[in-house]
Amino acid sequence: MKIFTSAAIKELDKATCEAENITSLQLMERAAELVTDELNSRFEPGQRFVVMAGPGNNGGDALAVARMLTERGYRNIEVYLFNITGKLSADCEAEREKLITVEGVEFTEVNKEFTPPYLTNKDVVIDGLFGTGLSEPLKGGFVAVARYINESGAYVVSIDMPSGLFGEDNSQINRRDVIHANLTLAFQLPRLSFFFEENYNILGEVKLLDIKLDKNKMKEMTTSYQVVERRNIRPLLNKRYPFTGKRDYGSALLFCGSIGMMGAAVLCARATLKSGAGLVTVHGPKNGMDILQTAVPECMYEPDRNDHYISDMRVHHDHQAIAVGPGIGVSERTIDALEALLKAGKSSLVLDADALNCISQRPALLSMLPPKTIITPHIGEFDRLFGEQRSSEDRLKMALEMSRQHNIIIVLKGHYTATVRPTGRVYINPTGNPGMATAGAGDVLTGVIAAFLAQGYSPEHAATFGVFVHGLAGDMAAEELGEFGLTSGDIANYVGRAIRSIIN
C-alpha cells in the first residue's frame, strides 16, 4: 500500500473525478456517506453530535455528514461552521446550502465571536475543521477551540485527519494545540504521520474508508513510502524444488553470545534455521559450546579461543550471510574483532544489538561498513549511533540521511518498523504486536534476516521480508498464546508457519 503526500492525494482526488466523470462535490458526498455509515454503526439515534466544520473541503465533509445523520433519524445535532474570512470553498458552500434546508439541525455560522457549546464525556464531537489541506499550524481562536475540545472529555471523531496535524512533517507543531481524536476516519490511504509514536494519542483508533480512488492513477503515481503487504512478498519468495540439498539454501555464520548471554545466540540460531537457511554455524565463546549444541543441535559450533567472549571474527569458510551482535558484549577485544571483520570487507552482513553498541563506542567503524550492510537498531541503539533525536519523525529523517551517506540498509525497529534503503525508499511494516516487546525478540529478527540473505535474497529484500515475517510470526504466536505470555522463543517457533501462510 502506497503512502502519498497530502499534495499527491489532491492529485489523486482530481484524477478520480476525471476518470469517473464526476464532480468533486460528488466525491465529497461519497466520502461523507462512508463516514456516516461508520458513525451509524457505532452510535445510537439519541446520541448528541456537535459538528465543528471549517471553511474548506474538510468542513464540507463535516456538513454533509451532519445532513446525512439527520436523514438517518439522528435528531440531536449541532453544527458550527467557522467562516471567519467570509470565504468558503465551493464544495463547502454547496454543502452549507444543502444543510440549512434540513429541519432538525441546530446550525450556527461563526463569523467573529464563538461561544463554545457545553460538552461532556457523553457527547461526540465531529472534527471537520481542517484536514490534510492545512498549510500552517493552528493559531489564534482555532487553538482555543482545539484545547477546549481536548479538555472537554467528549468523544472526538476526526474526518480524514485530526485538525492541526499534518500528513507529513509535524516538526513545527505544538501537539497541545492539535485536536486529539478518539477515532480518525481517513480516506482510502494512510498518511506518513500515522506511523509515528508521538502522534498515537492524537489519532486514536484509525480506520481507512475506501472511497474508490482511481486505482490506475495510484499505480502510476510514485512515492518513497510504502506499507508492506503479503501480496508484495508472495511473488518474490523463491519456490523450493524437490532435487535440492542444504547447500542450495545457503550457509549463515552467526557471531553471537558471551558468558551470561548465550540465550541470545540460541534464539538467533533457532530463528535462522526456522527461516530456511540450509546451514547455520555459530561462532561464540569456548564455554558456550555445550549450551548451544544442546539447545540447537542442528547448528554447528565454532568455538572462539576465548572462554568468555568473542575475540576473533575471522571467516574461515564461504558463507552467504554473516550476522553479528546478539549477546556478544562490548569488550575491547570484541570491538577489535568486529573492526577486523569490517576491514576484511565481507558483504551480506547483518549487524544488531551489541555489534551496534560496539560501533557506538568506536564511531569510526561506521565508515567501514560494507555497502548494503543491514543494521537493525532499536530507538536507543539508533540514538547512540547517530545522536539523540527528539521524535520518531526526526529519527526517520536521520535514518534516511545516514542510509544514503553510508550506503547501508537501516531497519529502524518499533511498532511500525521502517526499513530504510540508500535510495530513499522506506518500507513500513504493519505486522507485530505489543507482546513482542520482550527480551530476545531482536535476536530472532537478526536470525530471520540472516536466513533470507543466506538463501540468496538481496539485502533490500532480506531486510524487508525478514521484518514482515518476524512480525507475522509474533502475531500468530500471540493469537494462540496471548500477548502477555509471548516470549521470543515463541516468535522463532512460529517463523516457519508465518512463511507458509504467506506462500499459501
Salt bridges, closest charged atoms under 4 A:
GLU11 OE2 - LYS217 NZ 3.41
GLU20 OE1 - ARG30 NH2 2.48
GLU29 OE2 - ARG67 NH2 2.43
GLU29 OE2 - LYS98 NZ 3.32
GLU33 OE2 - ARG72 NH2 2.64
ASP37 OD1 - ARG72 NH2 2.50
GLU38 OE2 - ARG42 NE 2.74
GLU38 OE1 - LYS207 NZ 2.82
GLU71 OE2 - ARG67 NH1 3.64
GLU78 OE2 - ARG48 NE 2.89
GLU93 OE2 - ARG96 NH1 3.87
GLU95 OE1 - ARG67 NH2 3.00
GLU97 OE2 - ARG96 NH1 2.49
GLU109 OE1 - ARG96 NE 2.63
ASP123 OD2 - ARG48 NH1 2.78
GLU136 OE2 - LYS139 NZ 3.03
ASP160 OD1 - ARG191 NH2 3.04
ASP169 OD1 - LYS397 NZ 3.27
ASP177 OD1 - ARG147 NH2 2.68
GLU205 OE2 - ARG42 NH2 2.89
ASP210 OD2 - LYS212 NZ 3.46
GLU220 OE2 - LYS217 NZ 3.20
GLU229 OE1 - ARG231 NH2 2.91
GLU302 OE2 - HIS283 ND1 2.76
ASP304 OD2 - HIS283 NE2 2.80
ASP312 OD2 - ARG305 NH2 3.88
ASP312 OD2 - ARG314 NH2 3.01
GLU332 OE1 - ARG362 NH2 2.93
ASP336 OD1 - ARG362 NH1 2.89
GLU339 OE2 - LYS343 NZ 3.07
GLU339 OE1 - ARG362 NH1 2.73
ASP352 OD1 - LYS413 NZ 3.29
GLU381 OE2 - HIS378 NE2 3.22
ASP383 OD1 - ARG395 NE 2.96
GLU393 OE2 - LYS397 NZ 3.41
ASP394 OD2 - ARG390 NE 3.00
GLU460 OE2 - LYS372 NZ 2.77
